[in-house]
């Protein structure tokens, strides 16, 4: 099993993550931010990762630190769980529809973190959640997971649907990218020999 545990403690947050890449989509999420919990639960389900996340954050300030640090810790756990990356598919992309919204996610588990995030949210908030924090989570995840990640909401009218299609798109793309390719068995999928 490709698994990892990560703890991250700062003056702003205390985050604990357990991640299994070869799971069934089980999630136990408690960040203190309802919308983020919802996104991470569906992320786990569609990636077929088993994820446990607990966060104690400075929510009396706002939801920024909790959201960002959760992305950091999940990214770190993802990178750790991948190990030497031998045999993985590495690349993946998907178009993910969510009602009136369509998002495209393409990624490379390259070891060269980069994020291109193009999504316009019609509303500033989804419930109490600032929509600008969606990008913050993706940035934190990509940088710490070592993933080149392109996310684009091609169109959509509902901010909840736009965010959900981005998270589900990432989940489905990661599910394909971490899959073990029997033709790559024992090899890192790179001409460099390392990712």
N, C-alpha and C positions, 0 to 999 in steps of 0.2 A: 504494500500500500504506500502511495506517495502522500505522506502526511507531514504536517508541521504545526508547531505551537509557537506563538509570538506574544510577548507582553511588551507594552510600551507605556511608560509612565512619565508624565511631564507635570509641570505646575498647573497645567490646564485640563489634562485628561489622564485617565488610567484605563488602558484598553487591553483586553485579553482576547486572542483569536486562536481557534483550533480549526484546521482545514484539512480535509481529505479530498484529493482530486478524483479518486476512483470510488466515489460514493453513490448515493441514491437520491440526493437532493434534499436530505434532511437539514433543517435549520432551527437553531435556537438563538434568536437574536434579541438583545436587550441593550439598545444604545441610549434610550431615553428620548429618542426622536422618532415619533410614530411613523412618519413617511419614510425615513431612512430604513427603519426596521422592515417596512413593507417591501421596499426596493431590494434589500438584501435577502429577504425570504424568497422572492421570485427569482433573484439572481442564482441562489443556491439550487432552486428547483430546476431551472432551465439549463444550468451548467452541469447538473448532476454531481455537484460538489456537496459534501457534508460540511456545514459551517456552524460553529458556535462563536458568538461574539457577545462580550459584555463590556459595557463602557460606563464609567462614572466621569462625567464631564462638567465643565463650568456652564451649564445651561442657564444659569442666572445672568450670564453675559449675553450669549446667543448660541446658535447651533453650529457656528462655523468650526470651532476647534474640534468638537465631537465628530462632525462629518469628515473633516480633513484627516484627523488622526485615525479614524476608522479605516479610511481608504489607504493610509500609509501602512497600517498594521496588516490589513488583508493582502496588500501588495507584497509585503515582506514575507508573509506566510506562503503566498503563492510561489514566490521565487524559491524559497527554502524547500517547499514540497516538490518542486520540479527536479531538484537534485542536479545531475549532470546533463539532463535534457536528452539523453540518448533515446533514439527511437520515436521521438514525438513528431507529429505532422508539421508543427511549427507555424505554418501560415493558415489563416482562415478568414473568410468573409461571409457576410449574410445580409440580406434585406429582411427587416423585421416589421411586419405590419401590426398596428394596434389601432383598430377601428379606422378613423380618418387619417391617422398618422402613418408615415413610412420612414423608417430610419435605416441607414446603411452603416455597418460596422466592419472594418477590415483591420487585421492585426498581424503582427509578426513577433513571435517570441524570440527576439533578436539579441537581447542583452544591451540594446541601445534604446533607452527609454525616450519616447517622444509622444506628444499628444497633439493631434489636430481635432478640435471639437467645434463643430458648427451646428448649433441648435438655437433657434430663437424661441423664447418662451413668451406667449402672449400675456401671461399673468406674472406678477412679481413674486407671488406666493402660491403654494399648493397647501391649503390649510394654513398651518403656522410655519411651513418650511419655505425658506427663501430659494427660489428657483436658480439663482446664481450658484448655489451650493452644489448643484448637480455637476457642473464643470469642475468644481473644487475636488469632489470625490474622485472623478475620473482622472484628474491630474495627479492626485496623490497616489492612486492605484498604479497608473502607468509608470510613474517615475520609480516607484519602489518594487514593482514587479519586473522591471527591465523589459517592458513591452513597447514596441512601436504601435500606436493605437490611433486609428482614424475613426471618428464618430461624426455622423452627419444626419440630422433630421431633415429629410428631403422636403417634407411638408407635414402640416398638422395644425390643428386649431386649439386643441385642449392641452394645457400644460402638463397635466397628470399623464395623459397618453404619450406625450413627447418624452417625458422622463422615463416612463415605463418601457417604451420601445427601445430607448438607449441602453438601459440596464439589461433587458432581455436580449437585445442584440449582442451585447458584450458577453453575456452568459453563453449563448449559443455558439458564438465564434470561439470562445475559449474552450468550450466542450470539444469542438472539432480540432483545435490547434494542439491540445494536450493529448489527444488520442494517440495511442501507440500504433505506428505503422509497421506491420510485420516485415516489410521490405527494408526498413531502416534499422532493424533489430541490432542493437549494440553499437550503432553509429550515431554521432551527432549530425543533424541535418544541415551541414554547412561545409563548404569547401575549405574553410579555415580550420575545421576540426574542433571548434569550440564556439559556444554562444554565450 
